[in-house]
Amino acid sequence: MGEIVNLRQARKERDRREKERRAEENRAAFGRTKAEKRTTEAGKKREDKKLDGHRLDPEEH
């Protein structure tokens, strides 16, 4: 026979795992210093500019 599972406890455990996953994402996104944020933003802008420079049909921006 199968294992007996308390649905209330299983639901709470699932919710705890989901909450921890969201907390981990938030720590990665918001737990950075201002300098780290600036560096990341500068890198994104540099990549976007490089990618736009390789367009065959440049669009006016």
Buried (B, 14 or more C-beta within 10 A) or exposed (E): EEEEEEEEEEEEEEEEEEEEEEEEEEEEEEEEEEEEEEEEEEEEEEEEEEEEEEEEEEEEE
